[in-house]
Amino acid sequence: MLETYITNLKKSHMKPFIIFIIIFVLFFDVVILNLSNAWFDIPIYLYVTYAIWMIFNVILMFQDSYKNIQINKISALRYLIINNIAGYLQPIAMASIYLICIIKTPWHGLMYLYSIIGAVILSFLAILIFSLNEFHIVVKKANISINIIAIILKLISLAWIGYLFWTVPSMAEENNFIGMSIIVILCIDLLILRSFLSYALFMDELRNGPYKMESHQSND
């Protein structure tokens, strides 16, 4: 079962979703930049954001295959980290379309980018805390109070993005792209929870050996 667990961890099933996000984001970016004629006005922070996003997309594409599966703790942790980084870059990429829309306005896009990143990091921390506790990765018995804290953090992160959606300046409902990042986060959450569960099962079997069911025979 070790190979099954780490294969499920390595093959994150995020690839089709990420390909869709890439096509969606690049399509709207190209359309918006053509309409606004802002190709030469793209700020450096957006170049950096997209570069990091695409680098981890490519890394995950290469990882998301059945080839060269390494069954050890370091590889399992590496797969988990890549899944998390690549996954939670997707809502940032989705929300960045809004930043493309406001390039030629006096509005400070970098400030909104920091807020978006902060909300996504908080959302990641909520899933991390919940998974470490609920899947017994660092504890032997799940603590309900820790799960409640994780849920509160998740709600705060979603409310933060919702607040940005309602308050950022817009001319033609560009803020909808920020709102759509909430949907992306929730989809990524499910895939990341799957990765954490696979990691927990792998580490448990690595420590304790395969689970064995005890059969009891009754004497007639």
HUFENJO-V725753 format. One record per pair of residues at least 6 apart in sequence whose C-alpha atoms are under 8 Angstrom apart, sorted by the first residue. I is the first residue (numbers start at 1). GAP is how many residues later the second one is. D is the distance in whole Angstrom. If there is no record, write none. Layout:
I,GAP,D + I,GAP,D
//
This chain:
1,209,7 + 2,69,7 + 2,200,6 + 2,203,7 + 2,204,7 + 3,68,7 + 5,193,5 + 5,194,7 + 5,196,7 + 5,197,5 + 6,63,8 + 6,65,7 + 6,70,6 + 6,192,7 + 6,193,7 + 6,196,6 + 7,59,7 + 7,62,7 + 8,187,7 + 8,190,6 + 9,67,7 + 9,70,7 + 9,71,7 + 9,185,8 + 9,186,5 + 9,187,8 + 9,189,6 + 9,190,6 + 10,53,6 + 10,54,6 + 10,55,7 + 10,56,8 + 10,59,8 + 10,66,8 + 10,69,6 + 10,70,8 + 11,52,7 + 11,53,4 + 11,54,6 + 11,55,7 + 12,52,6 + 12,71,7 + 12,179,7 + 12,182,8 + 12,183,7 + 13,51,7 + 13,178,7 + 14,73,7 + 14,174,8 + 14,177,7 + 15,45,7 + 15,46,6 + 15,49,7 + 18,39,7 + 18,69,8 + 18,72,7 + 21,69,7 + 21,73,7 + 25,68,7 + 25,69,6 + 25,72,7 + 28,69,7 + 29,68,6 + 29,71,7 + 32,68,7 + 32,69,6 + 33,6,6 + 33,67,7 + 33,68,8 + 36,68,8 + 38,65,7 + 38,66,7 + 41,62,7 + 41,63,8 + 42,58,8 + 42,61,7 + 43,60,8 + 45,65,7 + 46,50,8 + 49,44,8 + 50,43,7 + 53,33,7 + 53,36,6 + 53,37,8 + 53,40,7 + 56,26,7 + 56,29,7 + 56,30,5 + 57,29,6 + 59,23,8 + 60,22,7 + 60,23,7 + 60,26,7 + 63,16,8 + 70,6,8 + 73,130,7 + 76,123,7 + 77,122,8 + 80,115,6 + 80,116,7 + 80,119,7 + 83,109,7 + 83,112,7 + 84,40,8 + 84,108,6 + 87,101,6 + 87,105,7 + 88,32,7 + 88,33,8 + 88,36,7 + 88,97,7 + 88,100,7 + 90,94,7 + 90,95,8 + 91,29,7 + 91,90,5 + 91,91,7 + 91,93,5 + 91,94,6 + 92,24,7 + 92,25,7 + 92,28,7 + 92,89,7 + 94,83,6 + 94,84,7 + 94,86,7 + 94,87,6 + 94,90,8 + 95,21,7 + 95,82,5 + 95,83,4 + 95,84,8 + 95,85,7 + 95,86,6 + 96,17,7 + 96,81,8 + 96,82,8 + 97,80,6 + 98,76,6 + 98,77,6 + 98,78,8 + 98,79,6 + 98,80,7 + 99,10,6 + 99,14,8 + 101,73,7 + 102,7,7 + 102,68,8 + 103,6,8 + 107,62,8 + 112,52,8 + 116,45,7 + 119,38,5 + 119,39,7 + 119,41,6 + 119,42,6 + 120,37,7 + 120,65,8 + 122,31,7 + 122,32,7 + 122,35,6 + 123,30,7 + 123,31,5 + 123,34,5 + 123,35,7 + 123,62,8 + 125,25,8 + 125,28,8 + 126,23,8 + 126,24,4 + 126,25,7 + 126,26,8 + 126,27,5 + 126,28,5 + 127,23,7 + 127,27,8 + 127,62,7 + 127,66,7 + 129,17,7 + 129,18,7 + 129,21,6 + 130,16,7 + 130,17,5 + 130,20,5 + 130,21,8 + 131,6,7 + 131,62,7 + 131,65,6 + 131,66,8 + 132,6,6 + 132,7,7 + 133,6,6 + 133,8,8 + 133,9,5 + 133,10,7 + 133,13,7 + 133,14,7 + 134,7,8 + 134,8,5 + 134,9,8 + 134,13,7 + 135,7,8 + 135,61,8 + 135,62,6 + 135,65,6 + 136,6,6 + 136,64,7 + 137,63,6 + 137,66,8 + 158,24,7 + 161,17,7 + 161,18,7 + 161,21,7 + 162,17,7 + 162,20,8 + 164,14,7 + 165,10,5 + 165,11,7 + 165,13,6 + 165,14,5 + 166,9,8 + 168,7,7 + 169,6,8 + 205,6,7
//
